[in-house]
Amino acid sequence: MSAKEKQGFSLYFLIAFGLAWLCQVGGCMALLQQKNAVLYQLALIATMFCPLLAVLLVQKVFLRQPVGIGWKVQGKRRFWLAAWFGPAVFTLLGAVLYFAVFPSRLDFSGSWLVAAYGGEMDAQTLRSELGVSTLSYLLQNGLFAVILAPAINMFPALGEEVGWRGYMMPRLKERFGLLNGRLLGGVVWGVWHWPLMLLVGYEYGTNYLGAPVLGIVVWCVVCFALNTLLDLLYEKTGCIWVPAIAHGAFNAIAALPQVLITPADAYYNVLGPMPIGLISVLPMLAVAVGLTLHQMKQEQ
């Protein structure tokens, strides 16, 4: 990179973090002080587009260069299929691993659903009057998350993918190498979420094992694993829509395993069963590390 391009890269982080953290803090204040969940959700959506805006400002305004993002729909079918269905596979493997370690926490009684519906009906009433059970909830939401949600969620996810995988990762890998670039990229992506985690308990809640330090550390591990796989998809296809689909698919499916625990066991969410837990992320982490090491061996 030229000296001005290095300045542009630094400016990218300043804009991507500065605008996003303003949105995050503003959304959190709206939720905490005004109980305005709608404004909070809008702030989250705006946050996701901050990396895209940062790329446009740096490349088009500051450097006056092409954005350099692969918009063309291309790439082998297997990578598109991996993007669409891979997050569901990792979610399932992570949940299986978590409940293999903690079998006593597997709960089919519907207690999580009772709490989710406000506690006004017990599990039997939910089944008889609303037709909602643990199995029906998993099937309905799981099918939606696998079949339709990736196509819907990819549009907000694209705002992040253009910035992180399309712009940031090629430059980090060029400067620090494949493994170190992906490690650093994952940490950067994780830290970008910290205001949400610290202010309103994004992902793990506010009362969990080792809060808040363990949560923000585990989240960076999760972001390294996911960043690596999304970066690999972009490398293999040169199409930014592919990691956007995978990102959207992950967002859709990741929370589903929590229906299999009791509300009290949410204290251990930082461990699992969702794929953002320290134990349940291990399948995704193992694949991410294994593929990176394989790439490094091939390059040598």
C-alpha positions as CSV (number, residue, x, y, z in Angstrom):
1,M,0.0,0.0,0.0
2,S,1.1,3.5,-0.7
3,A,1.4,6.1,2.1
4,K,-2.0,7.6,1.2
5,E,-3.6,4.2,1.1
6,K,-2.3,3.4,4.5
7,Q,-3.8,6.7,5.7
8,G,-7.1,5.6,4.0
9,F,-6.9,2.3,5.8
10,S,-6.6,4.0,9.2
11,L,-9.4,6.4,8.2
12,Y,-11.6,3.4,7.4
13,F,-11.3,2.1,11.0
14,L,-11.9,5.6,12.4
15,I,-15.1,5.9,10.4
16,A,-16.3,2.3,10.8
17,F,-15.9,2.4,14.6
18,G,-16.8,6.0,15.2
19,L,-20.1,5.9,13.4
20,A,-21.0,2.4,14.6
21,W,-20.3,3.2,18.2
22,L,-22.4,6.3,18.0
23,C,-25.2,4.3,16.6
24,Q,-24.7,1.6,19.2
25,V,-24.6,3.9,22.2
26,G,-27.6,5.9,20.9
27,G,-29.6,2.7,20.4
28,C,-28.7,1.4,23.8
29,M,-29.7,4.7,25.5
30,A,-33.0,4.6,23.7
31,L,-33.6,1.1,25.0
32,L,-32.4,1.7,28.5
33,Q,-33.8,5.1,29.2
34,Q,-36.9,5.2,26.9
35,K,-37.6,1.5,26.6
36,N,-37.8,2.1,22.9
37,A,-37.0,-1.3,21.3
38,V,-37.9,-0.1,17.8
39,L,-35.3,2.7,17.9
40,Y,-32.8,0.2,19.3
41,Q,-33.4,-2.2,16.5
42,L,-33.1,0.6,13.9
43,A,-29.8,1.6,15.5
44,L,-28.5,-2.0,15.1
45,I,-29.4,-2.0,11.4
46,A,-27.7,1.4,10.9
47,T,-24.6,0.0,12.7
48,M,-24.3,-2.8,10.2
49,F,-24.1,-0.4,7.3
50,C,-21.3,1.7,8.9
51,P,-18.4,-0.4,7.5
52,L,-19.9,-0.1,4.0
53,L,-20.2,3.7,4.4
54,A,-16.6,3.8,5.7
55,V,-15.4,2.0,2.5
56,L,-17.3,4.3,0.2
57,L,-16.0,7.5,2.0
58,V,-12.4,6.2,2.0
59,Q,-12.2,4.8,-1.5
60,K,-14.5,7.2,-3.4
61,V,-13.9,10.5,-1.5
62,F,-10.5,10.3,0.2
63,L,-8.6,8.1,-2.3
64,R,-10.8,8.6,-5.4
65,Q,-10.3,5.0,-6.4
66,P,-12.7,2.2,-7.3
67,V,-14.2,0.4,-4.3
68,G,-12.6,-2.9,-5.3
69,I,-15.4,-5.1,-4.1
70,G,-16.5,-8.2,-6.0
71,W,-20.2,-7.5,-6.7
72,K,-20.5,-10.0,-9.6
73,V,-22.5,-13.1,-8.9
74,Q,-20.0,-15.9,-9.4
75,G,-18.2,-18.8,-7.7
76,K,-18.6,-22.5,-7.6
77,R,-21.9,-23.9,-6.4
78,R,-20.4,-25.7,-3.4
79,F,-19.3,-22.4,-1.8
80,W,-22.8,-21.0,-2.2
81,L,-24.2,-24.1,-0.6
82,A,-21.7,-23.9,2.2
83,A,-22.6,-20.3,2.8
84,W,-26.3,-21.1,2.9
85,F,-26.3,-24.3,5.0
86,G,-22.9,-24.2,6.8
87,P,-24.1,-22.0,9.7
88,A,-26.9,-24.5,10.4
89,V,-24.5,-27.4,10.5
90,F,-22.1,-25.6,12.8
91,T,-25.0,-24.6,15.1
92,L,-26.2,-28.2,15.3
93,L,-22.7,-29.5,15.9
94,G,-22.1,-26.9,18.6
95,A,-25.3,-27.7,20.4
96,V,-24.6,-31.5,20.3
97,L,-21.2,-30.9,21.7
98,Y,-22.5,-28.6,24.5
99,F,-25.2,-31.1,25.6
100,A,-22.7,-34.0,25.4
101,V,-20.6,-32.1,28.0
102,F,-23.7,-30.9,30.0
103,P,-26.4,-33.5,29.4
104,S,-28.4,-32.4,32.4
105,R,-29.0,-29.0,30.8
106,L,-30.9,-30.4,27.9
107,D,-34.6,-29.4,28.5
108,F,-37.6,-30.5,26.4
109,S,-40.2,-29.3,29.0
110,G,-40.8,-26.1,27.1
111,S,-39.7,-23.9,30.1
112,W,-37.9,-21.5,27.8
113,L,-41.0,-21.1,25.6
114,V,-43.1,-20.4,28.7
115,A,-40.8,-17.6,29.7
116,A,-40.6,-16.3,26.1
117,Y,-44.4,-16.1,25.9
118,G,-44.5,-14.0,29.1
119,G,-45.1,-16.8,31.6
120,E,-48.9,-16.4,31.3
121,M,-49.4,-19.9,30.0
122,D,-47.7,-23.2,31.0
123,A,-46.2,-25.5,28.5
124,Q,-49.3,-27.7,28.2
125,T,-51.5,-24.7,27.5
126,L,-49.1,-23.5,24.9
127,R,-49.3,-26.8,23.1
128,S,-53.1,-27.2,23.4
129,E,-54.2,-23.6,22.6
130,L,-51.4,-22.2,20.4
131,G,-49.9,-25.4,19.1
132,V,-46.5,-24.4,20.3
133,S,-44.1,-26.9,21.6
134,T,-40.3,-27.2,21.8
135,L,-40.4,-29.5,18.7
136,S,-42.8,-27.4,16.7
137,Y,-40.8,-24.2,17.5
138,L,-37.5,-25.9,16.5
139,L,-39.0,-27.2,13.2
140,Q,-40.8,-24.0,12.2
141,N,-38.0,-21.6,13.1
142,G,-35.3,-23.9,12.0
143,L,-36.8,-24.4,8.5
144,F,-37.3,-20.6,8.1
145,A,-33.7,-19.9,9.3
146,V,-32.3,-22.5,6.8
147,I,-34.6,-21.9,3.8
148,L,-35.6,-18.3,3.7
149,A,-33.7,-16.2,6.2
150,P,-30.3,-16.3,4.5
151,A,-31.7,-14.5,1.5
152,I,-33.5,-11.9,3.7
153,N,-30.6,-11.3,6.2
154,M,-27.9,-11.0,3.6
155,F,-28.9,-7.4,2.8
156,P,-28.1,-5.9,6.2
157,A,-25.2,-8.3,6.5
158,L,-23.8,-7.0,3.3
159,G,-23.1,-3.7,5.0
160,E,-20.6,-5.4,7.3
161,E,-19.2,-7.8,4.7
162,V,-18.2,-5.1,2.3
163,G,-16.2,-3.5,5.1
164,W,-14.7,-6.4,6.9
165,R,-14.3,-9.2,4.4
166,G,-14.2,-7.1,1.2
167,Y,-12.0,-4.2,2.3
168,M,-10.3,-5.0,5.7
169,M,-9.3,-8.6,5.3
170,P,-7.3,-8.4,2.1
171,R,-5.2,-5.5,3.5
172,L,-4.7,-7.2,6.9
173,K,-3.5,-10.4,5.2
174,E,-1.2,-8.5,2.9
175,R,0.4,-6.8,5.8
176,F,0.4,-9.5,8.5
177,G,0.0,-12.8,6.7
178,L,-2.9,-15.2,6.5
179,L,-3.1,-16.5,10.1
180,N,-2.2,-13.3,11.8
181,G,-4.4,-11.2,9.5
182,R,-7.4,-13.4,10.3
183,L,-6.7,-13.4,14.0
184,L,-6.4,-9.6,14.0
185,G,-9.5,-9.3,11.8
186,G,-11.5,-11.4,14.1
187,V,-10.5,-9.4,17.2
188,V,-11.2,-6.1,15.4
189,W,-14.7,-7.3,14.4
190,G,-15.3,-8.5,18.0
191,V,-14.3,-5.3,19.6
192,W,-16.5,-3.4,17.2
193,H,-19.5,-5.0,19.1
194,W,-18.3,-4.2,22.6
195,P,-20.5,-1.2,23.4
196,L,-23.6,-3.3,22.7
197,M,-22.3,-6.1,24.9
198,L,-21.3,-3.9,27.8
199,L,-24.3,-1.6,27.8
200,V,-27.3,-4.0,27.1
201,G,-25.8,-7.5,27.2
202,Y,-25.8,-8.1,23.5
203,E,-25.4,-11.9,22.8
204,Y,-24.9,-13.2,26.3
205,G,-27.1,-11.0,28.5
206,T,-25.9,-9.1,31.5
207,N,-25.9,-11.8,34.2
208,Y,-23.8,-14.7,33.0
209,L,-20.7,-16.7,34.0
210,G,-17.6,-14.4,34.1
211,A,-19.5,-11.3,33.0
212,P,-18.5,-9.1,31.4
213,V,-14.9,-10.1,30.8
214,L,-15.4,-13.7,29.7
215,G,-18.1,-12.6,27.3
216,I,-16.1,-10.1,25.4
217,V,-13.2,-12.5,25.2
218,V,-15.2,-15.4,24.0
219,W,-17.0,-13.2,21.5
220,C,-13.6,-12.3,19.9
221,V,-12.9,-16.1,19.6
222,V,-16.2,-16.5,17.9
223,C,-15.5,-13.6,15.6
224,F,-12.1,-15.0,14.7
225,A,-13.7,-18.4,13.7
226,L,-16.6,-16.8,11.8
227,N,-14.3,-14.1,10.2
228,T,-12.0,-16.9,9.0
229,L,-14.8,-18.8,7.3
230,L,-16.4,-15.8,5.8
231,D,-13.0,-14.6,4.5
232,L,-12.4,-18.0,3.0
233,L,-15.7,-17.9,1.2
234,Y,-14.9,-14.5,-0.3
235,E,-11.4,-15.7,-1.3
236,K,-12.8,-18.7,-3.1
237,T,-15.6,-16.9,-5.0
238,G,-14.5,-13.3,-5.3
239,C,-18.2,-12.5,-4.7
240,I,-19.2,-10.5,-1.7
241,W,-22.8,-11.9,-1.8
242,V,-21.5,-15.3,-0.7
243,P,-20.1,-14.2,2.8
244,A,-23.2,-12.0,3.1
245,I,-25.4,-15.0,2.8
246,A,-23.4,-17.0,5.3
247,H,-23.4,-14.0,7.7
248,G,-27.2,-13.7,7.3
249,A,-27.7,-17.4,7.8
250,F,-25.6,-17.4,11.0
251,N,-27.6,-14.5,12.4
252,A,-30.8,-16.4,11.6
253,I,-30.0,-19.8,13.1
254,A,-27.5,-19.0,16.0
255,A,-30.1,-18.3,18.7
256,L,-32.2,-21.4,18.0
257,P,-30.5,-23.9,20.5
258,Q,-31.5,-21.7,23.5
259,V,-35.0,-23.2,23.3
260,L,-33.4,-26.4,24.6
261,I,-32.3,-24.9,28.0
262,T,-34.2,-23.6,31.0
263,P,-34.2,-19.8,31.5
264,A,-32.0,-20.3,34.6
265,D,-29.3,-22.0,32.5
266,A,-29.0,-18.8,30.4
267,Y,-26.4,-18.0,33.0
268,Y,-24.1,-20.3,31.1
269,N,-24.8,-18.9,27.6
270,V,-21.2,-17.9,27.4
271,L,-20.4,-21.6,27.2
272,G,-23.3,-22.7,24.9
273,P,-25.5,-24.2,23.5
274,M,-25.6,-21.4,20.9
275,P,-22.6,-21.4,18.5
276,I,-21.4,-18.2,20.2
277,G,-20.5,-20.1,23.4
278,L,-17.0,-21.2,24.3
279,I,-17.8,-24.9,24.0
280,S,-20.3,-24.8,21.2
281,V,-18.0,-22.7,19.0
282,L,-15.3,-25.4,19.0
283,P,-16.5,-27.2,15.8
284,M,-16.5,-23.9,13.9
285,L,-13.2,-22.9,15.4
286,A,-11.6,-26.2,14.6
287,V,-12.6,-26.0,10.9
288,A,-11.5,-22.4,10.7
289,V,-8.0,-23.1,12.1
290,G,-7.7,-26.3,10.1
291,L,-8.5,-24.7,6.8
292,T,-6.2,-21.8,7.5
293,L,-3.3,-24.1,8.4
294,H,-4.0,-26.1,5.2
295,Q,-3.9,-22.9,3.1
296,M,-0.6,-21.9,4.7
297,K,0.9,-25.3,4.0
298,Q,-0.3,-25.1,0.3
299,E,1.2,-21.6,0.0
300,Q,4.6,-22.8,1.2
